[in-house]
Amino acid sequence: MNDTATRVNWWQVIVDLGKANLSLADIAAATGIPKSTLDQYKNRNSEPKHADGERLLSLWRTTVLPKVPTVQGSVRNRERSTG
């Protein structure tokens, strides 16, 4: 067994969600994981069950990762109007 295997930093996942303006109550409502359980993942170095971890990561992916930048109109129309 490899003791140096990488694992998810659940504390950081929850902190990142907090930086995205989600409270523990918001995270609990979005994932169905009780606030007290989220507190354990954040402050007591415990890890979630697989299903809870997947729900947390899904919320993290949709909340924390930056959205794709977009612009209005097509490149061709923009080039014609400025050229």
C-alpha positions in Angstrom: 0.0 0.0 0.0 1.2 3.5 -0.9 1.0 5.9 2.1 1.8 8.9 -0.1 -1.3 8.6 -2.3 -3.0 11.8 -3.0 -6.5 12.5 -1.7 -9.0 15.3 -1.9 -8.4 18.2 0.5 -12.0 18.5 1.8 -11.1 21.5 4.0 -10.0 23.4 0.9 -13.1 22.3 -1.1 -15.4 23.7 1.7 -13.2 26.9 2.1 -13.4 27.5 -1.7 -17.2 27.1 -1.6 -17.2 29.7 1.2 -15.1 32.1 -0.8 -17.8 31.7 -3.5 -20.2 33.2 -1.0 -21.8 29.9 0.1 -22.4 29.4 3.8 -22.4 25.9 5.4 -26.2 26.2 5.3 -26.1 26.9 1.6 -23.8 23.9 1.0 -26.0 21.7 3.1 -29.1 22.7 1.2 -27.4 22.2 -2.2 -25.9 18.8 -1.3 -28.2 17.3 1.3 -25.3 16.9 3.7 -26.1 18.1 7.2 -24.2 21.2 8.4 -22.7 19.3 11.3 -21.3 16.7 8.9 -19.8 19.5 6.7 -18.3 21.0 9.8 -16.6 17.7 10.5 -15.2 17.5 7.0 -13.9 21.0 7.4 -12.6 21.1 10.9 -12.1 17.6 12.2 -10.0 16.0 9.4 -12.7 13.5 8.6 -13.5 12.4 5.0 -17.0 12.1 3.4 -18.6 8.9 2.2 -18.2 8.4 -1.5 -21.7 9.8 -2.3 -21.2 12.9 -0.1 -17.8 13.5 -1.6 -19.3 13.3 -5.2 -22.0 15.8 -4.3 -19.5 18.2 -2.7 -17.2 18.0 -5.7 -20.1 18.5 -8.1 -21.1 21.7 -6.3 -17.5 22.8 -6.2 -17.1 22.2 -10.0 -20.2 24.2 -10.8 -19.6 27.0 -8.3 -15.8 27.5 -8.0 -14.5 26.9 -11.5 -14.5 30.0 -13.6 -17.2 30.2 -16.2 -16.1 30.3 -19.9 -15.7 33.9 -21.0 -18.2 34.9 -23.7 -18.8 37.9 -26.0 -21.9 38.9 -27.9 -22.1 38.4 -31.6 -19.8 36.5 -34.0 -16.2 37.3 -34.8 -17.1 38.0 -38.5 -19.7 40.6 -37.5 -17.3 42.2 -35.1 -14.5 42.4 -37.7 -16.9 44.0 -40.3 -18.1 46.6 -37.9 -14.6 47.7 -36.8 -12.7 47.3 -40.1 
